[in-house]
Each structure stands twice: as C-alpha cells, then as structure tokens.
Amino acid sequence: MFPELKKTAMNVPKPLPNDGFSIPLRASFTVFKNLPLFGFATNNLAPKLILFKEGIEFRVITTRHRRYDEIESVDARQTFGTHNLILCWRGRFLAFSANLGKEEPLVALLRFFRDRGTVLSHRAQSLLAERSMS
C-alpha cells in the first residue's frame, strides 16, 4: 500500500569507513532543543547526515561538523510517515533533526549512538527496547 514505508534494514558499518557513512534522509531541520517539534530551518532538497570516526557532518542550510562528544543526547520522534532522529548539542539551545522516512534506519542509528556511549532520551530507549522484543 505504501511502498516507501516498507521496512528497510540499515547496518552502520563497524568500523566506519574513512570517507564516512552517508545516511539517506527525507529532510533535515534545525529545531529548538527543548521544543523539537518547532524548528526554524528545513531542507528537503539536499539534507545531509554523514557519520565519521570522530564526528558527524550534517546539513540543513549550511554544512556543519560536530564531534561525537558535543552531543548531549539523542532523541527520537515518530508520527505517521516521519521517523526523526534528534541530536541535541551541549551548551546550545538548537538541535539537528533528521527525518529518516522509515523506522529501521532510525533504530539502527539509535543503536549506533547508544553503542558510542551517547545518552539516549527515554523515548529513544523505549523505541530500542520495543524493537529488541519484536
């Protein structure tokens, strides 16, 4: 019925390649950390999220780089057709949100960040717990 919503497995390689591992996105957003449903910038033409060994590269309006230790926490938000990963930065009031379009890549990324020792929100932890039981 909705072919774009089929489950698609995504495995983040270990170790990450030197040239990074690109995550396909539907859209990216700059959002308020405390109100992640409210953003003020969006990119649905050329969103970007690339995982590197030492950090990430992402794009909403401009391309930016952050080290993994700059991530304060990782959250997940889901509604029909949207499966968003939210990266909250230490000492900043803005966050990066990425719509992955499918649940499987979201779960894979939550596992990746958890395995790196990044703090996951209660919502993200619950999603991982639910998926490990299914």
N, C-alpha and C positions, 0 to 999 in steps of 0.2 A: 504494500500500500504506500509506504513512504520509504523508497529505496535509500534515500540519503540518511535515514536513521538506523540502518542496519548496523549491528554491532561489528566493529572493525578492531581487530587486535592490533595493538601498537606495542612494540617492545623497544624500550630505550636501551641501546647497546651499552654493555659494560666491558671495557672502559669506553668512554665517549671518544669518537674519532677526533683527531687533531683539528680537522676543519669544522667540527661541530655537528650536531644532530638537529636538523630543522623539524619543527613541529607544525603540521598543517593547521591553519586557523581559518575560521569563517570571518572573524572580526576581532579587533583589539580596541581597548578602551583605557583612558585614564579616568580613574574613579576616585572618590573620596574614601579613604581607608575606613572611616567609621560609618559611612553610608555607601557601601559598594554598589548599590543599585542606582546611584546618582553619579553620573560622570559628566565631564565637560568636553571630552575629545573622543573621537571614534575614527576607526579606519577599517573599512570593509573592502577596500580595493587592493591593498598590499600590506596586510598585517604581518607581523613577523615575531617569531619566538624561536631562538636557536640556543640549544644547550651546549656549553663548552665545559672543559675540565674545571676551569677556575671560576666560571660565572655564566651569565646569560647575556644574550643580545636580543633586544625587543624593539618593536616599532609601533607607535600609534601615529604621531605626527612626524617625529624625528627618530632616528635610530639611536638607542642608548645601550649602555653596557652597565651591568651591576655584578658585583661579586656575590657568591652564594652567602657569605657571612653578612651581607647587607639586608638579607631577607629576614624580616621579623617573624612573619608567619605566612602560612599558605591556607587559603580558604577555597571552598567550592560552593557554587550556587547552580541549581538546576531548575528549569521550568521547561515546558513543552518546547522541544527544538533547540534549547540552549543548554549548554554544559560548560559553565565558566570556571576557569581557574583564576584565582585572585592572589597576586603576590603583593604583600604589604611590606613596605620598606621601613627599616629602623630610622627613627628620627624624622620621618616625613609624614605629611598628612594626606598625600596622594598614594595611590596604588595602581598596579597594572592588572587589567582583567583581560582574559583571552577566551573567546567563545570557540570551543573545540568542535562543536556541532554534534559530537557523539559522546556517549558515556565512557566507552572503553579507553580512548586516549586520555580522558580526564583521570580515570582510575590509575592508569599507567603513570601519569605524571605525579599524582599524589603519592604513589609508591616510591617513585624516584626521589622526590623531595623528602619523604619520611626516611628513606634509607640513607640520605645525606645528613640526617640529624636535624632537619628543619622542623620547627614547631608547626603542627597542623591544628587548625581550628577544630572545635568539637564536631561541626558539620562535616568536615573533611574526614575526620577519624571515623565518624559514623558511616559514611559512604564506603570507606575501605572495609570496615567490619561487615557491612551488609554484603559486599561483593565477595568477600572471602568465604562467606557461608553459602553462596549460590554456585 
